[in-house]
Amino acid sequence: MTTQQAITLSERMLRGEVFSDQCPSREILKHVTNRWGGLVLVALLQGMHRFSDLRRKLSGVSEKMLAQTLQTLEVDGFVLRVSYPVVPPHVEYSLTPLGEELAKQVELLVDWIEINLPRILEAQGTSPAKYNDE
């Protein structure tokens, strides 16, 4: 192996390769871009939330799915969970600095989708008026 190949390999180890099926970055991408992961991140950009607050904010999420999503994002280092030893239990969720950095990127995507929703619906052949009536 030449020095150039060793450097290239070293450099590649410092960055993920999302197109490789062996790279853990793929799993992280899945956590962030699934329906609830991205929404949790954007919701937490507004500050600390309790579990019940998040559940109300994320219309349609089940308790089990929200718990799994928060746990996954916590393991990934994006969400901080603080549990207070009181009765009834009091748990708060917030973004870590890494999570805040990521959530700002996800928020850009969410904003783009919201702004361009009429164009997207038109491309799908769905009337924006129909969407607003439901």
C-alpha positions in Angstrom: 0.0 0.0 0.0 1.4 3.4 -1.0 1.4 6.4 1.3 -1.3 8.0 -0.9 -3.6 5.0 -0.4 -3.0 5.1 3.4 -3.8 8.8 3.5 -7.0 8.3 1.5 -8.1 5.4 3.7 -7.3 7.5 6.8 -9.3 10.5 5.4 -12.2 8.2 4.5 -12.3 6.9 8.1 -12.9 10.5 9.3 -16.0 10.8 7.3 -19.0 8.5 6.6 -19.7 7.0 3.3 -23.5 6.9 3.1 -23.6 5.1 -0.2 -21.7 2.1 1.4 -24.0 -0.5 2.9 -21.4 -1.1 5.6 -21.2 2.5 6.8 -23.0 3.4 10.1 -23.9 6.8 8.6 -26.7 5.0 6.8 -28.4 4.0 10.0 -28.0 7.6 11.4 -29.6 9.0 8.2 -32.5 6.6 8.7 -33.0 7.8 12.3 -33.0 11.4 11.2 -35.1 11.2 8.0 -37.8 8.9 9.2 -41.2 10.5 9.7 -40.8 11.1 13.5 -37.1 11.6 13.9 -37.0 14.7 11.8 -40.1 16.1 13.4 -38.8 15.5 16.9 -35.6 17.3 16.1 -37.4 20.3 14.7 -39.9 20.4 17.6 -37.0 20.4 20.1 -35.4 23.4 18.3 -38.1 25.4 20.1 -36.6 24.3 23.5 -37.1 21.7 26.1 -40.3 19.6 26.0 -41.8 17.0 28.2 -42.9 13.7 26.6 -46.6 14.7 26.7 -45.9 18.1 25.1 -44.1 16.4 22.3 -46.8 13.9 21.8 -49.4 16.7 21.5 -47.2 18.7 19.2 -46.5 15.7 16.8 -50.1 14.9 15.8 -50.5 11.2 15.0 -47.5 9.8 16.7 -48.1 6.9 19.1 -46.7 6.8 22.6 -44.6 3.8 21.7 -43.2 5.3 18.5 -42.4 8.6 20.2 -40.6 6.8 23.0 -38.6 4.7 20.5 -37.7 7.8 18.4 -36.5 9.7 21.5 -34.5 6.8 22.7 -32.8 6.3 19.3 -32.0 10.0 19.0 -30.6 10.0 22.5 -28.3 7.0 21.7 -27.2 8.9 18.6 -26.2 11.9 20.8 -28.8 14.3 19.4 -31.3 14.4 22.3 -30.7 14.9 26.0 -33.1 13.2 28.4 -33.3 14.5 32.0 -35.4 12.5 34.5 -36.3 14.1 37.8 -36.9 11.7 40.7 -40.4 12.9 41.6 -43.8 11.4 41.7 -45.3 11.4 39.2 -42.2 11.0 37.0 -41.0 14.2 35.3 -38.8 13.7 32.2 -37.6 16.5 29.9 -36.1 16.3 26.4 -33.8 18.8 24.7 -31.3 18.9 22.0 -27.6 18.4 22.6 -25.3 20.8 20.8 -24.8 18.2 18.1 -28.6 17.7 17.9 -29.2 21.4 17.6 -26.7 21.6 14.7 -28.5 18.7 13.0 -32.0 20.0 13.7 -31.2 23.3 12.0 -30.3 21.4 8.9 -33.5 19.3 9.1 -35.5 22.5 9.7 -34.2 23.9 6.3 -35.6 20.8 4.6 -38.9 21.1 6.4 -39.2 24.8 5.5 -38.5 24.0 1.9 -41.2 21.4 1.8 -43.8 23.7 3.5 -43.0 26.6 1.1 -43.1 24.4 -2.0 -46.1 22.3 -0.9 -48.4 23.7 -3.6 -45.9 22.9 -6.3 -45.3 19.4 -4.9 -49.0 18.7 -4.7 -49.4 20.0 -8.3 -46.7 17.6 -9.5 -48.5 14.8 -7.7 -51.7 15.8 -9.5 -53.3 16.7 -6.2 -55.2 20.0 -5.8 -53.9 22.2 -3.0 -57.5 23.2 -2.4 -58.4 19.5 -1.8 -55.6 19.2 0.7 -56.8 22.3 2.6 -60.4 20.9 2.8 -59.4 17.7 4.6 
